[in-house]
Amino acid sequence: MPHHLRLGVNVDHVATLRNARGGLHPDPVKAAELAAAAGADGITAHLREDRRHIRDADMYALKDVGLPLNFEMAATTEMLAIASDVLPHACCLVPEKRQELTTEGGLAVHAGQNHLKPFIARLQDQGIRVSLFIDPETVELEAARHLGADIVELHTGPYTKATGAERATELRRLRDAAALAQRLGLECHAGHGLTFDTVEAVAAIPNMVELNIGHFIVGEAVFIGLDAVIRRMRALMDAGRRSIP
């Protein structure tokens, strides 16, 4: 069987639910602890400029859960200062617009190299691995390699939204991008919009190392519980790995 495919659980939307009432419940840190017990390999959280879900204090508390923390952030001086204090296992640089409901596309790495370069260098100088959330395009992968990023996370949103032949086309794009990432020496992750119905095919991409999944896990947990969702997601990911020749 190919290498173990890591599952990173994003707890942003536990914080969204908490913030709807302005209190302390439900606690994203407790969700992270439950995720760890259910078999997650890491925790992801996106500290947005408008603090719509995760708050600053959450990031410090999540660091102590005992799993690698993937700090999603925009490439801004404010977020760089916070990440430099938290010192997570990794930082994933993502595009961010205040008016968006969720991340709408990959980071423009090729076009933004001059802006991104000092952020990547500063984070790496502190021992933080740097991931770039990108669309599965050759130009973006090559730019990520040029900038010295450690990881690329491929945007799976278009794949999850597509159907039929279009979905097959998007899956091929992910496969080709993951293969190129490996040739370029980049660790390959993927995420955004993955569900029980869409995860297995992505898990079957041989070059994939980690999947980051959040909204679906938190939403489905309302019906069957967080432990059950994570264990089923883990089982589907494992089934995808077993299908690799």
KAZIRA-V658762 format. One record per residue. N is the residue number from 1. PSI is psi in whole degrees, -180 to 180 (NA if undefined). Layout:
N & PSI
N & PSI
This chain:
1 & 136
2 & 171
3 & 153
4 & 128
5 & 118
6 & 146
7 & 116
8 & 125
9 & 122
10 & 124
11 & 15
12 & -45
13 & -6
14 & -41
15 & -35
16 & -45
17 & -43
18 & -47
19 & -17
20 & -28
21 & -9
22 & 12
23 & -144
24 & -6
25 & 138
26 & 150
27 & 120
28 & -25
29 & -41
30 & -39
31 & -40
32 & -39
33 & -41
34 & -38
35 & -42
36 & -44
37 & -27
38 & -6
39 & 9
40 & 151
41 & -15
42 & 168
43 & 135
44 & 141
45 & 138
46 & 110
47 & 102
48 & 157
49 & -36
50 & 1
51 & 40
52 & -22
53 & -81
54 & 138
55 & 165
56 & -47
57 & -31
58 & -41
59 & -41
60 & -41
61 & -38
62 & -29
63 & -27
64 & 4
65 & -30
66 & -4
67 & 156
68 & 134
69 & 125
70 & 108
71 & 104
72 & 136
73 & 154
74 & 156
75 & 77
76 & 157
77 & -34
78 & -49
79 & -34
80 & -41
81 & -41
82 & -45
83 & -36
84 & -23
85 & -42
86 & -40
87 & 64
88 & 172
89 & -41
90 & 155
91 & 131
92 & 114
93 & 126
94 & 155
95 & 151
96 & 128
97 & 133
98 & -35
99 & -11
100 & 149
101 & -38
102 & 172
103 & 127
104 & -15
105 & -179
106 & 163
107 & 138
108 & 79
109 & -48
110 & -45
111 & -23
112 & 26
113 & -41
114 & -35
115 & -41
116 & -31
117 & -49
118 & -29
119 & -45
120 & -46
121 & -43
122 & -44
123 & -45
124 & -34
125 & -22
126 & 11
127 & 16
128 & 127
129 & 142
130 & 127
131 & 146
132 & 124
133 & 112
134 & 159
135 & 152
136 & 70
137 & 139
138 & -44
139 & -35
140 & -39
141 & -44
142 & -37
143 & -39
144 & -42
145 & -42
146 & -37
147 & -8
148 & 21
149 & 152
150 & -33
151 & 148
152 & 140
153 & 116
154 & 133
155 & 113
156 & 3
157 & -52
158 & -37
159 & -46
160 & -27
161 & -21
162 & 164
163 & 161
164 & -134
165 & -33
166 & -40
167 & -40
168 & -38
169 & -44
170 & -36
171 & -40
172 & -39
173 & -42
174 & -43
175 & -46
176 & -40
177 & -40
178 & -40
179 & -41
180 & -41
181 & -45
182 & -42
183 & -31
184 & -4
185 & 22
186 & 134
187 & 137
188 & 123
189 & 171
190 & 156
191 & 165
192 & 109
193 & 5
194 & 142
195 & 180
196 & -37
197 & -20
198 & -11
199 & -33
200 & -41
201 & -36
202 & -38
203 & -23
204 & 1
205 & 116
206 & -33
207 & -2
208 & 138
209 & -32
210 & 143
211 & 135
212 & 121
213 & 133
214 & -65
215 & -46
216 & -42
217 & -46
218 & -42
219 & -45
220 & -27
221 & -25
222 & -33
223 & -39
224 & -1
225 & 148
226 & -44
227 & -46
228 & -39
229 & -48
230 & -41
231 & -38
232 & -42
233 & -43
234 & -42
235 & -40
236 & -39
237 & -43
238 & -37
239 & -39
240 & -40
241 & -40
242 & -23
243 & -9
244 & 126
245 & NA
